[in-house]
Amino acid sequence: MPVDRVAATGAVRTVAPDELFFSVTDRKGVITAANSVFERLSRFARTDLIGAPHNVIRHPEMPGGAFRLMWDTLLAGRPFAAYVRNLAKDGASYDVFATVTPLGDGFLSVRSAPMAAPLRDAAFGLYAGTLPRERACRAEGGSAARAAAAGAEDLAARLGTAGYASYEEFMFTALPAEVVSRVAASAPSAGREAPGAVGEVLAAAFDVSAGLADALGRLDALKELVDDLQIASEGARITADDLGAATSAAGRASSHVAGTAPVLARTSAAMDRLAAELAGSLAGLAEALATVRLTVMEQRFRIALARQHSDVVVAFADEVISGGTTADDLAHVVPLCRALQEDLDALTASGERSARQLAAVRDEVEATRGRLEQFRTFLSTWRLQVPRYGVTQQLGPHVGPIDDLLARGHGRIAALRRLAEQCVAQAAPVDAAALVGPLWRLTDLVATLRTDTDGAEPAGSVEPSEAAS
């Protein structure tokens, strides 16, 4: 359905913390379902929205690179989240935090007020920096697709300078922060005690949300532990590098007395090899910790995504109770229930993965401790050999620094062991089974009100439009 584009007027519309809204699109990005909050904010009537491309609300200040990142993620079968500036039918702008989830033959997008101000401002600052690159590309004759690719590359580079290894890491950070901020700022649902089927839907959705809140709190604690473990690992790696440099210096000094005390050179060479192994082990540990940190962040992201989906069911049921929409519209909750089930499945899988990764980290920390103890043994031997062979004057200055570094390394490895054990103890996967009961109850309740909201199978291969808008 063709819809006339409008120019931005400069007016700004604010989304309230409790104004969650959603839409469903088919594979082409054509809207097949939407709730009344979307209508109100966009100023489009539902008859205008249904059948229209979702990018009808795309704002000219949104770079194509942001949507390129989105489609790369969605077409790989993974959910996406982003800060988005939209353009209403009357020319007003409104900012949202959007999640988009692949769902069957289409996509489910849930939007909420952007609440985490530092992350929001950072995102829109990145967009403002990327737009000139895209416009220059178009001015040079580049296609929209080429400009979007250039924009995506520029955004990734800007994220790197902002301290994020990837866009994935940024959205894993942003969604939990947004959900926590939104929940804290929202008033409790007034209709939780409502009678009838709608009240039951509301109660079941609230039970799911409450269970997810507990899970997110536990994973927040685990992420803090993993962050502490990564910091401790970096400290141990620096000590190992220093230890390697000190033992190399001792080895060079030992080589000068090789004629009178060859055993010292052999012992110091063994220490040098162990120091290199220790440094390599800790470098590998740092990589493993970066991986497990991202997995834990993904778990938090999945819980926050599920919470976003369950909370929009609560908000939608409240709309029915307040007369903002009809009970028949609760059939639109069906795709949300499907998304919730997929969220829980993904959460279970990522939880099991992080538990395995943390167990491997604990084993690697223990192996590192063993290498450090071997180093201690060689150092003790070397220290005894120095006075025995009468070379204290030449080698004595190296003993103290190595001793200090070894003691520091021992303390840091001990801290690593404690943190690794704490992480493993808290890494039990979130019990998604405890949430399945309320979810099934919610699904069964909605099934009694169900109408067909699935989009038709798209014909042929098409380039999807901006469903996150």
PEPETA-V898779 format. One record per backbone hydrogen bond with DSSP energy under -1.0 kcal/mol. CO is the residue of the C=O (numbers start at 1). NH is the residue of the N-H. If there is no record, write none. Layout:
co:nh
CO:NH
CO:NH
This chain:
co:nh
11:93
16:19
18:20
21:111
22:35
23:109
24:32
24:33
25:107
26:29
29:54
30:26
31:51
33:24
35:39
36:40
37:41
38:42
39:43
42:89
45:48
45:49
46:50
49:52
52:31
53:56
54:57
55:58
57:87
59:62
64:68
65:69
66:70
67:71
68:72
69:73
70:74
71:75
73:78
74:77
80:100
82:98
84:96
86:94
88:91
91:9
92:88
93:13
94:86
96:84
97:112
98:82
99:110
100:80
101:108
103:106
106:103
107:25
108:101
109:23
110:99
111:21
112:97
115:117
116:120
117:121
118:122
119:123
120:124
121:125
122:126
123:127
124:128
125:129
126:130
127:131
130:134
131:135
132:136
133:137
134:138
135:139
136:140
137:142
138:141
143:147
144:148
145:149
146:150
147:151
148:152
149:153
150:154
151:155
152:156
153:157
154:158
155:159
156:160
157:161
158:162
159:164
160:163
166:170
167:171
168:172
169:173
170:174
171:175
173:177
174:178
175:179
176:180
177:181
178:182
179:183
180:184
181:185
182:186
191:194
196:200
197:201
198:202
199:203
200:204
201:205
202:206
203:207
204:208
205:209
206:210
207:211
208:212
209:213
210:214
211:215
212:216
213:217
214:218
215:219
216:220
217:221
218:222
219:223
220:224
221:225
222:226
223:227
224:228
225:229
226:230
227:231
228:232
229:233
230:234
231:235
232:236
233:237
234:238
235:239
236:240
237:241
238:242
239:243
240:244
241:245
242:246
243:247
244:248
245:249
246:250
247:251
248:252
249:253
250:254
251:255
254:257
255:258
257:261
261:264
262:266
263:267
264:268
265:269
266:270
267:271
268:272
269:273
270:274
271:275
272:276
273:277
274:278
275:279
276:280
277:281
278:282
279:283
280:284
281:285
282:286
283:287
284:288
285:289
286:290
287:291
288:292
289:293
290:294
291:295
292:296
293:297
294:298
295:299
296:300
297:301
298:302
299:303
300:304
301:305
302:306
303:307
304:308
305:309
306:310
307:311
308:312
309:313
310:314
311:315
312:316
313:317
314:318
315:319
316:320
317:321
318:322
319:324
320:323
327:330
328:331
329:332
330:333
331:334
333:337
334:338
335:339
336:340
337:341
338:342
339:343
340:344
341:345
342:346
343:347
344:348
345:349
346:350
347:351
348:352
349:353
350:354
351:355
352:356
353:357
354:358
355:359
356:360
357:361
358:362
359:363
360:364
361:365
362:366
363:367
364:368
365:369
366:370
367:371
368:372
369:373
370:374
371:375
372:376
373:377
374:378
375:379
376:380
377:381
378:382
379:383
380:384
381:385
382:386
384:388
385:389
386:391
387:390
391:395
392:396
395:398
396:399
398:402
399:403
400:404
401:405
402:406
403:407
404:408
405:409
406:410
407:411
408:412
409:413
410:414
411:415
412:416
413:417
414:418
415:419
416:420
417:421
418:422
419:423
420:424
421:425
422:426
430:432
431:434
432:435
435:439
436:440
437:441
438:442
439:443
440:444
441:445
442:446
443:447
446:449
465:467
466:469
